[in-house]
Amino acid sequence: MSICLPDARELSDEGLEILRLRALHGIELGFNETEVADILGVCNETVSRWWTAYTAGGVDALPQDRTGRPVGSGRLLSDAQASHIRDLIDKNTPEKLGIGSSLWTRRAVGDLIRKEFGIDLADRTVGEYLRRWNYTPKKPQRHARKQDPREVVQWLYLTYPAIEKKAAEEDAEIHWCDEVGVAADHQPGTSYSPQGQPATMDVPPPHIHMNQISTVTNEGTVRFMTYQGTMNDELFLTFLQRLLNTTTKKILLITDRLKAHDDDRVQNWEEAHKDRIELFYLPKHSPERNPVEYLNNDMKETVNASGLPNNKETLRSRMRSFMKKLSHLPEHVMSYFLNPSVQYASGIGV
């Protein structure tokens, strides 16, 4: 859910004056003009005009006049045209409509408007339309092209509900399982540097890498094992045996179709332990349906935040520390299940 800000031109004179002061205060706190404009819902040029006047003559020099066209005037798209574009965006990908983009960017939306109505709009103008329509920029979720939608629907509405029913009938625990690899030179996010100068960081020698297999439940339980090398059936079975040792209940384990998860040796072991554990497999190419993916992302964002490790031992220690801390934060683990792609498994009903 996103907040839709009122148009600043609809504010009272008193409200507009407060907005000007908040803009100036934001810049004084270290935010740039673009960030302030985005937060307050005004144009960059407006914030720039306010700041220029303020630095030249103080608060008394702030312009008191109302600039810009009245709300709704001068728009290049009619209401009907805008509604048509929004409907196309909501129901289609750019590629499906013949637009050369994999995502709905400002340029892609501009191309769509040009294709539908022959109207050329600047990217900035398209951005204003998108903001007015309550569209916000987001990091896209990855979706495999090979994914079979029918298989996903069957999983969501038939297979997984049956697993839930089985767990209730047998008083079993549902565990979600996945692996992740963490590199010592991985540092997510951005860094500030003077304009015109690149942001750089010192990285450790290459190939410092550690892997982990873990499970989570929608009640906040987490189990894990770190390892080096490639996951194989021997490592997987070692983890499964350790997992059984953590509970007296039967486990219904959900994982992907990695070869190490589903070869003859694993199937034979599962058959021999069927009173304690059963394995179920997610739809092919559907990692976003696995809550552990969001744990993995969380760890990658966090484990190297205090600086890049210089060796595998330090990296492994940080991963273990993160997971041990997580094991005492069931509410945080449960929050992974609130992502829209896995909320069906949260146990709270949607």
ABEGO torsion letter per residue (X at the ends): XBBBBBBAAABBAAAAAAAAAAAAAAAAAGBBAAAAAAAAGBBAAAAAAAAAAAAAAEAAABBABBBEBBBGBGBABBAAAAAAAAAAAAABBAAAAGBBBABBBAAAAAAAAAAAAGBBBBAAAAAAAAAAAGBBBBBBBBBBAABBAAAAAAAAAAAAAAAAAAAAAAGBBBBBBBBBBBBAABBBEBBBBBBGBBBBBBBBBBGBBBBBBBBBBAAGBBBBBBBBEBBBAAAAAAAAAAAAAABABBBBBBBBABAAAABAAAAAAAAAAAAABBBBBBBBGBAAABAAAAAAAAAAAAAAAAEBBABAAAAAAAAAAAAAAAAABAAAAAAAAABAAAAAAAGAEX
